[in-house]
Amino acid sequence: MNHDEICARLPHAGRMCLLDRLERWDDESIACLASSHRDPGNPLRTYNRLLAVCGVEYAAQVMALHGSLLSAPDTLPVMGYLASVRELKLSIEDLSQVPEDLHIRAQRLSGDDLGFIYEFEIRGGDRTLVSGRVAARLMPAGAST
C-alpha cells in the first residue's frame, strides 16, 4: 500500500499523513515505512527540528491504519484520540537528523470498538529511536469533540 492508499484510510489530509508505505500487517501487528521526517515542510517540525516525541504521532498513524485494515471494507476512518502514552523511550533528540527511512512497527496488545492499546517501536537503520505503549479512545460514529 502506498502513501495515497494509506491517506485514504486515515482521518489525516495532505502532509499530515506521514506514512509512505505499508510493509506488512496481520491481525496482531503492522509495520510501515516513512521518510517524511526528512521533509523540511513536515507539519510537526518546529524551529527546523522534528522532536523525537513526534514519533508518537507516526506510531499513532500506523495504529490507526491497522485499525482501518481490521475493519470492514469501505468503512470510513474512525476518529480517535490518544488517551495515554506509557514507557516512552527516546534515544535521539531530532528525528529530522536520521538519514534512513523510519521503520515503524506496532503490536496490538488489546482493543475493542471503544479503543485499543499498542506497543510500538520506531527504528532508523539498526537503531531504536522511539518506543513505548499507547492507549487510544475511539469516537463513536456521529460523535463530536
C-alpha positions in Angstrom: 0.0 0.0 0.0 1.4 3.4 -1.0 1.1 6.9 0.5 -2.1 7.8 -1.3 -3.8 4.5 -0.4 -2.8 4.9 3.3 -4.1 8.5 3.4 -7.5 7.3 2.1 -7.8 5.1 5.2 -6.7 7.7 7.7 -8.5 10.9 9.0 -5.4 12.9 8.1 -5.0 15.0 5.0 -2.2 16.4 2.9 1.2 16.5 4.5 -0.3 15.5 7.9 -0.5 11.9 6.5 3.1 11.0 7.5 3.4 7.4 6.2 4.9 6.3 2.8 4.3 2.6 2.6 2.7 -0.3 4.4 5.3 -3.1 4.6 3.3 -5.8 6.2 0.4 -6.5 8.6 -1.6 -9.3 10.2 -4.4 -9.4 12.8 -2.0 -8.5 15.7 0.7 -6.3 14.2 1.7 -3.8 11.4 4.9 -2.3 10.0 5.1 0.8 7.9 7.8 3.0 6.4 8.1 6.8 6.5 10.5 9.3 5.0 8.6 12.5 5.9 10.8 13.1 8.9 13.4 14.5 6.5 10.9 16.8 4.8 11.5 20.5 5.7 7.8 21.0 5.2 6.8 18.4 7.7 3.9 20.0 9.7 5.2 18.7 13.0 8.6 20.5 12.7 9.4 23.4 15.0 12.4 25.6 14.7 13.8 23.5 11.9 13.7 20.3 14.1 11.4 17.3 14.4 11.5 16.5 18.1 11.7 12.7 18.8 8.4 12.9 20.7 6.7 13.4 17.4 7.4 9.8 16.8 4.3 9.1 18.9 2.2 10.7 16.0 3.9 8.4 13.5 3.1 5.4 15.7 -0.5 6.6 16.2 -1.0 6.8 12.4 0.4 3.3 12.0 -2.1 2.1 14.7 -5.0 3.9 13.0 -4.1 2.3 9.7 -4.0 -1.1 11.4 -7.5 -0.5 12.8 -8.7 0.5 9.4 -7.3 -2.6 7.8 -9.0 -4.7 10.5 -12.4 -3.1 9.9 -15.0 -3.9 7.3 -14.2 -2.8 3.7 -15.4 0.6 2.7 -15.7 1.7 6.4 -15.0 5.4 6.9 -11.9 6.3 9.0 -12.8 6.5 12.7 -11.7 9.5 14.7 -9.9 8.9 18.0 -7.6 10.5 20.4 -4.6 9.4 22.4 -5.6 8.6 26.0 -2.1 7.8 27.3 1.5 7.2 26.3 3.5 5.0 28.7 7.1 3.7 28.9 8.1 6.3 26.2 11.8 5.9 25.4 13.6 8.5 23.2 17.1 7.7 22.1 17.5 10.7 19.9 16.5 14.3 20.1 15.8 15.3 16.5 14.2 12.8 14.1 15.0 15.0 11.1 18.7 14.2 11.5 18.0 10.5 10.8 19.3 9.8 7.3 17.5 6.4 7.0 13.8 5.9 6.5 11.8 5.3 9.6 10.5 1.7 10.2 7.5 1.9 12.4 6.2 -1.3 14.0 3.2 -1.7 16.2 1.9 -4.7 18.1 -1.7 -4.7 19.2 -2.0 -5.7 22.9 -5.8 -5.3 23.3 -8.7 -3.5 21.7 -12.4 -3.2 21.0 -14.9 -0.8 19.5 -14.1 1.8 22.2 -10.3 1.8 21.9 -7.0 0.0 21.8 -3.6 -0.4 23.3 -0.5 -0.9 21.2 3.2 -1.3 21.9 5.4 0.4 19.2 8.9 0.9 18.1 10.5 3.3 15.5 13.8 2.3 14.0 16.2 4.2 11.8 18.8 1.8 10.3 19.8 -0.6 13.1 18.9 1.8 16.0 15.7 2.0 18.0 14.9 5.7 18.1 11.5 5.8 19.8 9.5 3.2 21.6 6.6 3.0 24.0 3.0 2.0 24.6 -0.1 3.9 23.5 -3.7 3.7 24.5 -6.3 5.4 22.3 -10.1 6.0 22.6 -12.2 5.9 19.6 -15.1 8.3 18.9 -18.5 6.7 18.2 -19.8 7.4 14.7 -21.5 10.8 14.6 -19.9 11.9 17.9 -18.4 15.4 18.0 -15.5 16.6 20.1 
